[in-house]
Amino acid sequence: MNVKELIKVAWKSLLSNKLRSVLTMLGVIIGVAAVIVMVAISAGTEATIAEQINGLGSNLVFISSGFSRGGPGMGAQSASTGLVYDDMDAIKAQINGVAGAAVDQQTSVTVKSGSTTLEEITLVGTTPDYPTVRDVSMGTGRFFTATEQERTSKVVVLGSNVAEELFGDADPIGQTVTVNTTKLTVIGVLAPKGLSAGTDYDELVYTPISLVFKKFMPNMFARFMGDSVRQIIVSVEPGADMDKVIEQITLLLNKRHDLTAETSTISITTQEDIIQTQESTTASFRTLLGWVAGVSLIVGGIGIMNIMLVSVTERTREIGLRQAVGATPSDIQVQFLAEALMLSLMGGLIGVLAGVGGGWLFGALSGMRTVIAPYSLLLSFTSAALIGVFFGFFPARKAAQLDPIEALRHE
């Protein structure tokens, strides 16, 4: 029996009981579609996380310090190991390949304007390079200058949502707001940036870090220890060697704080490091989703085997007639395998279409981003074909092993 005739016979056999064939394919369709949709959700999540992290700025290096224990503080950040404001100036002055640097020191404040009061607003003490380093742009007004930083000027830049909540449609530039008990002049409003890497930049307010040190987070030990900062963010020039810059920063900070590679508590990470960490988490999630969806495929394969076994029983006499006119056991086996394979391939094709459509529909209705991964289409379709062959083999072998005489006697 040639391939064309084999396909024709298999197709005719499936059409002889359309409803049963459709119901048999349904398990494969659901399994294939589930694999594609699950992978699309996972890939969409990964893409969103990567975009949010890259949205923080370009070529960034994040420097933070751990905590040392010992002495009266027992858990306070040590002068020798904690980052201080002067570390940023040293990095900018002594490290080649640095395009800009900014510090980030945050505290929670209450902001008032007229009769409007906003509580638990995050105040970010930073430096003039912040808009460039963190890739934020001004909506109206301006960011504070180096002169205002040095003079500890009482100025503030508002996130777009904070400005709208405090002033509505009125122009906030030049207006006065009270942050805790300190009156500050609004000099700028940032353009909307939204949520990025878990931080809503539109809900923040920004002041010179010198003002934060003086008014909002005074430290009685700053004269001896330096003003401690939570994080230093460095923007590396596009053509610079990132690894070399990180190595230079590590050596500089260890020298400044009298640390060694073994005792250093300073942590340096890049955007790529953060993305890889997030991807490792979502990869585990994607694997779990893939296995759950794969179970549906296996269930579909079991359905194919079940129906093919029923088909062998129903068509026992037909099998005997084919054997009587010269069909060999291998011909019978190939015929039933072809039917099982055709069921799985048709189910796989429909499942691919359903998965692509389902992924798009899920993204549109749920608000979650979905990305159809081309490999998931090939993987799910190939899996459907293999399942058809695997679960179709036993019924086909059973059909091939029927005794022709007994088969002809079967009613």
Beta strands, then each sheet from edge to edge (+ up, - down):
strand 1: 60-65
strand 2: 98-113
strand 3: 116-126
strand 4: 138-141
strand 5: 155-158
strand 6: 176-179
strand 7: 182-190
strand 8: 195-196
strand 9: 199-200
strand 10: 204-208
strand 11: 231-236
strand 12: 266-270
sheet 1: 4+ 7- 5- 10+ 3+ 2- 11+ 1- 12+
sheet 2: 4+ 7- 5- 10+ 3+ 2- 6+
sheet 3: 8+ 9-
end
